[in-house]
Amino acid sequence: MKPVLHFLPMPSYPVLQQLQWEEALLRVSDKNFCIINHKATPAVVLGVASKPVDFLCMETLRQRPIPVIQRFSGGGTVVVGQGTLFVTFIFNKTEAPFKDTPRDMLQWTGKIYSQVFSGAPFSVCENDYVLGNKKCAGNAQYITRHRMLHHTSLLWDFSESQMAYLRYPPKTPKYRRGRSHTDFLCCIKDYLPSPQSFFDSLCAILAEEFLFSFVELDSLAELKSQPHRASTKRVNLV
């Protein structure tokens, strides 16, 4: 029998609240989830161990303030907003379609997304998702004793002004080859007709492997209120 995958849409949800929900569902629930979001308000999201001074342009933040969030997972720093597509998978280890390592999670999601981008030059390069030789999405993972999470932010569209919030990072993948943010990144909108088409294709592909159960946030409120480790937070840079 196919495992059940609970599909949870969170349209236009602020990324801070989305990440707080993800952390709660990872730590408290025993269900498998696929969470999607689009059209979130602008924010900068740091990995759990990232120092703002190493990754953020403080002058840009002073001139054009937006929320800075430190998530519970590792990975790099991203600027998110209206043009970002979010996809998060949370699995019990006993029901996951991959082994409990970050690499296996990345390879499995890469196979899923390669079907969504059928006909486009999509691949996994080092720890990134790329179209051709340009990055189109970032990802991070979190593994507990019994559960695993993999979340992705995909660049439907972005502007040069968004990237001004980011410094050139202290550590980069080899394939970046010193390129600036705008030269290193690409837009998914150049390969797919609409964000909805991306989500529709993703759901159709997942439905071949899982039994879908659609859920709403209101039905999960009791879970989120249960005591759990909650490390996702907004960072005060003052």
N, C-alpha and C positions, 0 to 999 in steps of 0.2 A: 504494500500500500504506500502511496506517496505521502511524504510528511506534509503537515499543514503549515502553511506560511500565512501569517496574519498581515494583511496589507493595510497600512495606516497612512492615509494622505494627510499632510499638514500644510495646505496651501497658504502662502503668504505669512507663515509663522516666523516670528523673530528667531534668529539662529541661536541666541542664548537659551530661549525656552525650549527650542528643539533639542539642543544638546543636553539640557537638564532632563527632558523626557527620555532621551536615549539612555542616559546613565541610569535612570531609575528602572527602565524596562530591562536593561542588562542585568542589574543587580538584584531586582526583586521578582520579576516575572519568570515563568518557566515555559513561555511560548516563544515561537520563532516569529520574527517580524521583518517586513520590508517597509521602510519609512521613506516617503518622498516629500519634497518641498520645492517650491519655486516662488520667485518674487519676494524673497525676504528683504527686509530693510538693510541698508548698508552697515557693515561691521568688519573689523579685522579679527581673525581668529588665530590664536597662537597654540602651538603644541604645549603639552603639560610642562615640559622642561625648558621651553624657550624663554629667553629674557627679552623683554620689549626693546631694550636699548640696542640689542644685536640685530634685530630684524625690522624695526620700524623707524620711519623718518619722523622724528619728533616735531620738526618744524612744520611739516604738512599737517600733522595731527593738531597742532596748535592753531593753524590757520583754518583748517576745515575739520573740526572735531567729529568723530564717529565713535561708537562704542568699540572698546577693545576687550576681547573675551579670551580667557584661557580655558581650553577644553580639557577633559579628563584623559584624552588619548595622546599619544605621541605624534610624530610627524611634523611637517613644516608649518609655515605661516601663510595664510591666505586672506585675500580681501574678497568678501562676498557681498551680494546685493541682488538687484532685480534680475540680472543676467546669469545668476548661478542656479544650477539644477543640483539638488541634493538627493542622494540615495544612500540609505543605511540598511545593512543586513545585520540582524541579531539572531544567532542560532544556539540551541543546545548542542554541545559537542557530540552527543549521541545521535543527533539527527542532521548534522551539518553535511553538506555534499563535498567537504574538503577536510584535510587534516588540520589539526589545531596549531598551525604555524602561520605567521604573517605571509610568508611566501606562497603557501598553498591557497590562502584566502585571496591573495592578489591574482594568482593564476586563474582561479575559478571565476572571479568577477571579470577578469579580462576576457575569458571565453564568452561570458554572457554579453558583455558590451561589444565584443567583436561581431556578434550576431545583430545587435541593434544597429551597428555601423556597417552593415553588410555592403560590400562594394567600395567602401572607403579605406584608406591606408591606416587602419587602426591597429595598434599593437601595445604590448607592455614593454617598456624600455626601462631597464634598471628598476626603480620602484614607482615609475610614473605610467600613466596612460597617455599615449601620443597618437597624433594623426600626422603621418609623414615623420618628420624629425622635430615636430613642435608639440609641446605639452598641451593637452586639452583638459586634464583633470588631475586633481591631487587626491590622496587617500591616506587613511590612518586606521590602525587596528587597536583592539583592546581584548585581552584574553584573561578570563578568570578561571577558577577551578573547573567549573562546569559549563561555562558559556563563552561565546566569542562574538565580537562586534567588528564590522568593517564599514567605515563610512567614507563617502566620496563626494567631493564638490566638483561639478563639471562646468566648464566655461561655455555657456551658451553664447554669451557676449561679454565684452569688457571694454573699458576705455583706458586711454593712457593716463588720465587723471586718477583713476582708481589705483593704478600701479604705483603712483607717486607716494603712496603710504608705505611702500616697502623699500627697505634697503636691499642692496645686493647681498644675498645671504652668505654667511661665513663658510658654509659647506654646500657644494652643488653637485649634481650628477655629472658624470664625465661628458655625456652627450650634449650638455648645455653649451660647452665650449666658450664660456665667457659672454654669451649673448645677454643683452638687456632683457628686462621682463617683456617688453612689447615685441621683441624679436624672437623670444623663446616660446611665447604662448600663442595659441590659435583659438579661433571661435568655432564652436560646434555648429552654429547657425549656417556656416558655409557648406555643411555636409548633410543637414537634415532640414525638412521643411518647417518644423515648428517644435517647441518644447513638448506639446501634447503628443506629437508623433513619436518623440523619444520615449515618453512614458508609456504610450500605447504598445509600442514594440517591446519594451522591457517587460510589461505585464504578460504579453502573449508568449514570450519566450519562457518566462518563469512558470507560467501555467502548464507547460509541458512537463515540468519536473516536480511541481508542488500542487497541493490542493489549496486554492485561495480561500481565505476567510476575511472578508472586509470588516474592519473595526473602526470605531470613532473614538476620539480622545475622551469624550465624556464617560464612556464605558470603562475607561482605565484609571479614572481619577482615584479610586480607592487604592490601587497599586502604587501610584506615585506618592500617596500620602504615607505609605509605610516607611519606617526608619530604614535608611540606607546611607552608604557613603556617597556624599554629593560634593565633588571637587570642582565641577564646572563653575566658573565665576566671572564676573566682570572685573577688569583690572582698572584700578584707579592710578593714573599716571601723574597726578598732581604732586 
